[in-house]
Amino acid sequence: MGEPSPHGPSPPLHNPPSTPLEAQMADTLTITDNRTGTQYELPIKDGTISAIDLRQIKTDSDDFGLLSYDPAYKNTASCRSAITMIDGDKGILRYRGYPIEQLAENSTFLEVAYLLLNGELPNAGELSKWENEITHHTFVHEYVIRAMDGFLHDAHMMGKLVTFIATLSTFYPKSKAVRDKATRDEHIVKIIAKMPTLAAWCFRHSTGRPYLYPDNSLSYCGNFLNMLFRMGEQNYKPNPILERALNVLFILHADHEQNCSASAARAVGSSEADPYVSLAAAAAALYGPLHGGANEAVLRMLREIGDVKNIPSFIDGCKNGDKRLMGFGHRVYKNYDPRAKIIKDLAHEVFAVTGKNPLLDIALELEKIALSDEYFVKRKLYPNVDFYSGLIYQAMGFPVEMFPVLFAIPRSVGWLAQWQEMLDDPEQKIARPRQVYIGADERDYVPMDKRG
Ligand code: CMC
């Protein structure tokens, strides 16, 4: 049978539970294979059965055994995780047990990063040491600036960011020692510290502005704003409301359990690739418009709608499948995304500083109509984190291409927490799904002159 079951062996059932009640109480699942009439009893642990336990279900000794089929992992848990908990039906999100609302209200991003990576909130000494470590690794090798100039002036910022995260792998070959905890910790710090610098340089390259170096006297978010927006000022002071807003946005985006990009980080990392290339793969997954590229797509959609009076025809387009209401819907949330609620409130605080984003009225009306429309109600489609975040980013002066980059910076913490957990998990191995082969049977090679 190859791989052992994480729950131990589960032989065919010789003494099936005599009553349905007994079977119910046994924390097992009884399966009857109607092809053979054989019954099997599989253990249920944490609300799951182990897919490898299905392999014993065979029609005869030549049969490979039963596989579970689950394209896009719609009902498959790929790991045990203690990092992030989502209850999609209730609209609940917690990091290490702490409700996202409380963290957004009371924490800083770096405090949350510590929590996600270490499992507990830091005490004052731990936090100050952590902040100090991050602050002193913010500088990035000058060659990145040289390489940046190899890109076209209109290269997408996320394309550049993916490239430069991977490039750091070549600067830090020792990071390949992924089983060594001290090495791992060293590169976790480096990545979190350098992401804002890389992101800011991608932005400065695209906007034709000179690259700026980190200012270690500023906070994580304050320094990021500095590297993005400072021009001739001697003493740049980030606006405290915008700095706080960025902190909150970073907290909300820091992790989201086994999403597409976290799964990419885990899958690539499972081959023991170094953390830089594992995270570059995760960032590439985030780039797609169905994932972290959705905030960019929301802005383009709102611009395309252009006016509140065009909303009904846009909604009709969504219902007949021509359009997609970007920033709506989620694989896990079948309720209002709790992050979207926090961002909606935050938007008003930001607009008090920056002036209101004129697209807000379209977004609010779109939300109102969609939430009362039977198509969206029936499918439980609610605003997700990306619906309002782009409006804030745009009001703060970011071009739309920067939006997925702004998602990637905080999410790198989640990727690292997931990657680290995967490496420490004795149940994990190199990720290697099975397939159901539906191609041609064996056939003989056809020479060119015999092909039609
Ligand atoms: N607009 C219109 N219809 C939709 C939408 C939408 N945004 N999302 C889902 N549907 C419909 C879909 O057509 C399907 O209808 P039917 O049952 O008639 O075929 C039904 O709702 C179920 O959708 P699905 O595509 O099977 O759901 P999924 O779990 O595979 O997809 C999703 C989840 C997030 C990819 C999808 O809802 C979507 O494309 N949303 C827009 C993109 C977006 O906002 N993405 C950001 C997600 S949150 C941040 C992140 O994870 O990065």
Boltz pocket constraint, residues with backbone or C-beta under 6 A from the ligand:
constraints:
  - pocket:
      binder: B
      contacts: [[A, 259], [A, 289], [A, 290], [A, 291], [A, 292], [A, 293], [A, 294], [A, 318], [A, 323], [A, 324], [A, 325], [A, 326], [A, 327], [A, 328], [A, 329], [A, 330], [A, 331], [A, 332], [A, 379], [A, 381], [A, 384], [A, 385], [A, 386]]
      max_distance: 6.0
